């Protein structure tokens, strides 16, 4: 009796868990996600909402960025819904999944959204996560818009994966060129995160300096490091006159403090993080005064689209916009416009409409799809003055 | 063969068949993906059970072992251009080597120091793969890792992979089950309870500890190899301490030392956050609270708690029946 009981209880427990998972979502599940290029039911009535998925990092390393992504996409969708929806009056519904910035979770989220029959997916954000889901979205044939900036994404040749931020190559080359041409640097020092993001930029800057005969030193660090004094001191002894810092948010803030404390005199051009409110908030004003950053987006830009977007966003959420909200607002715009242009929720048709995107004005600039599925081709330079990123210039790259 | 045994075997066969036909009914890739993740996690936990569950030594370096298995298999498949099955064999070999190497320090370091050693080991492995850019692609990761195939049949969809992983997990479960209830298993357990007494009884502790570590590492490396070909993309940033802790949580929830508990631990910890997704922003904190409360109130694992509860209810019911029976007979 007792042994049998053990067995049956465990069986019951297991069956219950599996059943509840199956029953948890998707009451009327169909088996379409299995087939390649599955199409979302066209016969549905016009009252049925058009589903869009968002994979964002709502927990994990950068939850704030994920929240901005969600707010921005929601804002765009609310606007379209308020204006009467798309495809002849159908509402847009947003399904949000959290990928914890982990690769296997990103794949899980994407599979979940695909099974919930979304027309397109926005996110995941990190390049590594985009690379992880790449094969899945290609097999299922779901148009996906990522903010991953790694150059390797455009080399994939994946028709369904679109990029709504400029490639790292563009950022890094603009930063190096800006330091040399505008700031008159003779010797560039580079502090970079040794991951995909930083190391990719480092390679480009190194090549740029070599090609232009500029002196160059570089030192790497890892995500999660908190002491960069050795690297910064080295930059001081090498006598660099411009410093490029390429890393993630928290490491960037620590760099700012330690560079200030060690008194390194060099003009700083940083990766996009420095223009973000959450990074600025982590720093004292004197740490980052006069720092320049290359970024997709500066909310102080005089551009009309930017001003309008910033006004709408800050009215709704009470905060200024930054690159995550601007980039993903653009992603939502371009996806919704593509659905409208395709005139259907068929995923392949939407993908083809996305490829035809041109001259769509968004906060991050004019969106235009090139043959490698890149939508953004311009970069802004901003200077931090009294804890505010001030727009300096916009540089377009081909 | 007695009648009881025959019934038992029939039951097991029915259960196995029931689990095997799951993909025929579940066509949703998302569920199948979650099932596959469960199966891979279950293999790791079955291995971890030997070292942390049975011999009672905290191993927080499972992610490192997992990563070594994954990269060993992915690299040999990529560069030697051979079947992933050879990769699986290599992963077993790698597991054996790591087990021997990690087992050795465990003879001298104990308790929290051993935990630190294993954490250090996992971090070294992760940083090594991040920085060997020319071989592993560094933090860009390795893409397009070939799926398993058998006589031209490719295990390239979640449904097909489910069959493969299910068979391997079932096999791993069977072996783990046999080891736990063998002489080795008993020695492992006694080592946790009183190492001195075991030594006094003439057992070579060093040998036993290294054996436990080796079995653990082989399971971990095999699971890692499966993971590489399951995801098709691996990146060193996956194999962090968070991953190791997650495996330990699975072990704790299932119950230390219990082989069936291992499977349930893997199921619960993988499925529960997915089920809680409807809570939006609060799902992970809810999950963490559930795990924490579980650790406080059911220190022997959830499976044990459920079984106890079941026994209690049945006792109460049978007591009542007995009373009623008396009443009737009077």
Interface residues (C-beta under 8 A of the other chain):
Chain A: X1 X2 X5 X6 X7 X9 X10 X11 X13 X14 X17 X20 X21 X22 X24 X25 X26 X29 X31 X33 X34 X58 X59 X96 X97 X98 X100 X102 X103 X104 X107 X108 X111 X112 X114 X115 X128 X131 X132 X134 X135 X140 X150 X152 X194 X195 X196 X197 X199 X200 X222 X223
Chain B: X11 X15 X26 X27 X28 X29 X30 X31 X33 X34 X37 X127 X130 X131 X133 X138 X139 X140 X141 X143 X144 X157 X158 X159 X231 X232 X233 X235 X237 X238 X260 X264 X267 X268 X271 X274 X275 X277 X278 X280 X281 X283 X284 X303 X306 X307 X310 X311 X314
